[in-house]
């Protein structure tokens, strides 16, 4: 199977993590020493891949790209990034980066040429609906389509063969210069489908196991994630259920999403997360912080590709403030969390779950089967050949007695997490479990 089928991602937003200037004034900074340390930390957390981005030159928050073939000078240089990727590969980490193909910043060369040469610009058709009879708040004397209502993000015309070829040449450059392993396509839900199909074809030719993952919020994920287009998309539907299902004591919501997405997407593995650079931190969204334990277990054990957003292993808070996302993208020092691996239960749990994902193929390739479901208790299995990993969860403030029907014959049961408060026994065709309040456990079942 391809590497990404088994991957556990560590997600880094580098401009925030490294404390870079929030606006790019072309003043060089060097933060790759920090990024080396965080790569090593991701390895220690038993992650197998890093999603880092946005990375390339931009005007501010990173998604107003100004140069697709240069690392943002606020982070460092192209040569430093190439060396960092080589280090990641040496320690066993794959690397994917953001690709902002839907739009550019206003300082991108093609847009600047339109501002200068107007109707005579050879790039006037690189953007959507350029209207020289219109205007914007920037007083350019023309208007154009944008992303999200923000004119600082000018929408590219991906139906233009020249634009598509420019992007394909850029991807080839990233592969040849940096040996990256994949792309996260920003705003994939509004990208041209023909473009994504061609991108899948050309990247497969250049690097056979190159991975394409798209940012998609709503809709039928199989429209984007399929054998012809992207390998995966962001699983926002399950993300929502992971916190609201706990806040509302409603495991039916989570179980329903898992089943619905499986019915829609089949064997496609969606990119699963509890928080990221665009949404509030899970520690801020959960009403009961004890549920952090349960959410972490779900993230790593449902069907999908789990992703851990930097700092969430330390349970840091973070919410949007006055429409700004910077609180979600803080500057952190690993030194401040030096003892977390020993003393913090959630940090150790994420580390252990990453280890279990490597050791137990059931958690990657095992088929999913729901075994028990109430508002406050949930059990399911990941079944592979003659073995299985059973997940049992209790989001109640009281202990729970669970009698879980065995999904297959078993004579051996072994808890996979250290928790002396959990009691378990095999009784005929049932797994009888006593779970403490707001607690979960993984069990390995086999016939020997």
Secondary structure, DSSP 8 states (H G I E B T S, - for coil): --GGGG--EEEE-HHHHTT--SS--S-----HHHHHHHHHHHHHTT--EEEE---EEESSSS-SEEEEEEE-TTT--HHHHHHHHHHHHHTT-EEEEEE--SEE-TTSHHHHHHHHHGGG-TTGGGBTT-BTT---TT--S-B--EETTEEEEEEB-TTSHHHHHHHHHHHHHHHHHH---EEEETTGGGS-HHHHHHHHHHHHHH-TT-EEEE---SS-GGGTBSSSSBSEEB-HHHHHHHHHHHHTT-HHHHHHHHHHHHHHHTT---EEES--TTS--HHHH-SSTTHHHHHHHHHHHSSSEEEEETTGGGT-----BTTB-GGGS----GGGGTTHHHH-HHHHHHHHHHHHHHH-THHHHSEEEEEEE-SSEEEEEEEETTEEEEEEEE-SSS-EEEEEE-SS--SEEEE-S--TT-EEEEETTEEEEEE-TTEEEEEEEE--
